Amino acid sequence: MSAGVSNLTVRFGDTIALDDVTVDVPPGRISAVVGGDGAGKTTLMRALVGRVAPSHGHISSPPEQEIGYQPATSGTWPDLTVDENLAFVGGMYGLSTAALHRRRDELLDRSGLTAARDRLASRLSGGMRTKLGFCMALMHNPSLLVLDEPSTGVDPVSRVELWRLLAESAASGTAVVLATTYMDEGERAAYVTVLDRGRALLAGPPAQVVASFPGTVVTTPRPVRQEMSWRHADGYREWWPDGTAPGGRTVDLDLEDVAIVAALQTENGANA
């Protein structure tokens, strides 16, 4: 059964954190929720694990004991060793001693943390601490894995290793959803939802989202349509909805381009 949210709205007082958002998280797939600070990503992740109540809409999630959750803080206990962190989580979920040892050794090997098993979590690098938090979320073989910006601040090598672990988890049938600020991670996922100020601007398989986006983007030193242009490298990129641009060099669209255009459309009107 798929997890996810349907027409979800979450309010905190007068602030609307999520506005009529729908995200499906089926088994065996990596779903990414992409957006900047304040987009509503953390609220959505917390809603999926039952830590935020909906103001409107519906949340579908398995029982709590079948969910693995890694918060943006990595979720590790700094005064415990790597081994102790994993043992504590395994004990929380009722793993037998034999099952705990077997699962812990497996995850340490898969994540490359075996040599650091006796090190305090507070003494780990940022990438190693993130991988430990990921292993803790996986310790009990959850059917739903929810990760809140697991790769933020992580070095490139550790990001590659993290995505290998994500792919392995999805291949085993786990439903994986992660929040990220990185567009390239959205492109790696099987399905992406782009959030902006609590609203879903785009959703679908990344290649399909890009291919179906209308208009043309050009690179130019001096944009004509200021309201639909943005800085890029040492010049600007500019969107023309009818595909006709009076100058500039047409560029191949990527997810970042279409996300920016979708946000600018929202700010300036759908037909800007």
N, C-alpha and C positions, 0 to 999 in steps of 0.2 A: 504494500500500500504506500502511495506517495505521501510525503509530508509537504507542508507548504502553508501559505496564507492566501485567503481569498477576500478581495475587497476590504483589506485591513486598513482601518483608521485607528491611530493612537494619538490621544491628546494628553498633554501635561498642562493642566490649567488652560490658559488661552493659547498655548502653543500646540500646533498640529505637527507632530513628529513624523507621522506617516499618513498619507492621504489616499485612500482607496487603492492600495497596492495589492497586486496578486503575483505570487511567485510559487511555482511548482518545483518540488524537490523530490524527484523519483529515485528509486533504488538504482545503483549502478551508474550514476551520472554525477559529474562535478558541475554544480551550478554556482556562478559567481554573481555577487551583488557589488557593483562598482559605483563609486561616488566620492566626492570630496568630504571635508569636515562638515558636519551638520546636515548631511544628505539623508540621514535616517538609517544608515547601515546597522549601527549597534542596536538601535531600537528593534529593528527587524530580527536580528540574531537573538536578542533577549526574548522577544515574543515567541520565537520558535521553541525556546527551551523553557517556556512557562514563567519567565521572570518579569514579563510586562503583560498587563491585561489589555485586551482590545477595547477600544471605545465603540467600535463597530466592525463587523466582518467576522471572519471565521479563521481559526488556526487549527491545522491538522498536524499532530505530532504523535510519535509513539509514546508509550509510558516512559517516565523519567529514567528508569533503570536501563532503557534501551537507547538513551541519548548520550553522546559524547560531546562535551562543550569545552572549547578553549577560548577564554575571554581575551580581550586585547592586552591584558597585563601578563599574558602567558599562562597564568593559573598555577604556577609552581610555588612551593613553600621554600623560601630562601635559606632557612636554617636546617633543612633536611638535605641529605645527600640525594643523588640521582636515584639510587636504589631505594632509599626510604620514601621518596616521593611516589614512586611507582607502587611500592608495597602498600602505602597508605591508601592510595586510590583502589588498588585491588581488594584490600580489606573492606573498604566502604561498599564495594559491589558484591561482596560475599564470595570471592574466589577462594577455592581451597588452597592450602599451602602449595601443593604440587602444581595446580593450575596457575597460581600466581607466579611461581618461579619459572615455569615454562614460558608463560606469556611475557614476563619481564625480560628474560634472556632473548626471546625472539625480537621484541621491539628494540632493545638496545642494539642488537646486531643489525637490524634493518636501518636504524637511524644513525649508526656509526658512533654510538655513545658508550660502547662497552668499556673502553679504556677510561672513561670518566665516571664510572658507576659509583665510586666512593668519594667523588668530589661534591662539596656543597653546591646547591643550586645557585647561591649568591656568587660563587666563584666561576660560574660558566660564562662564556661569551654570549652575546645576544642571540646569535644563531643557534648555539647549542641549547640555550634556555628555551628558545622557541620550539626546537625539536623535542625537548623533554616535555613541554606542555602538550605537544601534539601526541606524543606517546601516552601521556596520562589520559588524554581524551579517548584514545583507542584501547586502553587497557582491558576493558570489559567487552570488546567486540560489539560496539553499538551498531544498531541498524541505521541511526541518523547521526552524522558527524557535523557539528556546527562550529565554525572557526571564525573568530572576529579579528580580521586583519593580522593573520598569522605571520606574514612576511614583512610587515612594516619595520624598517630599521635593520633588516637582516641582510647580510652580505650576499653577493650574487651566487656564490657557490652553494651556500646554505639554502637559498631560494630554489635552486635547481634540485637539491636533495629533497626539500620539502615537497616539491611538486611530484617527484618520483613516488614519495610515500602517499600522496593524495591519489595519484593514478592507481597505485596498487590497491588502495582501500576501495575506490570506486569499482575496480575490476572484480573485487571479491563480492560485490553486491551492496556495499554500503551506500546510502544516500548522503552525498557530500555537498554542503553549501558553505561558501566562505565569503566574507566581506573583504574588500580590498580597495585601495586607492589607486592601484596600478592598472592602467588600461591593458598592458600586455598580458596581465594575468586574466583579465576578462576575455581576451582573445584565445587563451589556452583552454578555457572552460568549454564544456559542451553546450552550455546555455548561459546567457548573460542578461542581467537586468541592470540598467543604468538608472540610478536614483539621483534626483536633484531636489533639495529642499522638501524632502518627504514624498515626492511624486515620482512615479516610474515614467521615464522619458522614452526608453527603448527596451525591448525585450525580444529574445529569440536566440537561435544559434548565431554566434558572432559573425561568421561569414555571410549569413543570410541578412542579418541586420545591416551590414555594410553594403551588400550588393543591392538591396532594395531601397536604399536611401536615394531620394531624388536630387537632381541638380548637379552642379559642378563646383569643385573647389579649385581655386588657382592660387599660386604663390605670386606675390607682387610686392614691389618696394613701396607703393602708394595705393592703398585701397580706395575704391570709389564708394562702396557701400559700407560706411563706417560702422553701422549698427550690426552688420553681419560679417565682421572681420575680426581677426585676433592676431596677436603677435606670435611669430614662429621663427625660431633661429634669428637671423639678422634682418628679417623682413616681416611680411604679413601673409596670412592665408585669408581667403575671402570666398564666401559661398554665394553662388548664383542659382536660384531655384529653377529657372527654365533651361539651364545648361548653357546659356550664351553669356560669355564674358567679353568685355571690350578690350581685354589685355591680360597679360600675365600668362604663366605656364600652368597648364592643367596638371594636377597631381593625382596619384592613385589614393583613393580614400582608405582610411583605416578607422578603427573603432574610436580612437580619440577624436578624429575629425568629426564624425557623425554625432558623437556625444556633445561636443562643443556647439555644433550647429543646432542640435535639438534644444540645448539650454538657451542659446541666443533666440531661437524661435519663441520659446516660452516667455522670455523677457520682453521681446519686441512685438509679439503677435505671431500667430501661426503662419501668416502669409508674408512675413518680413523678408 
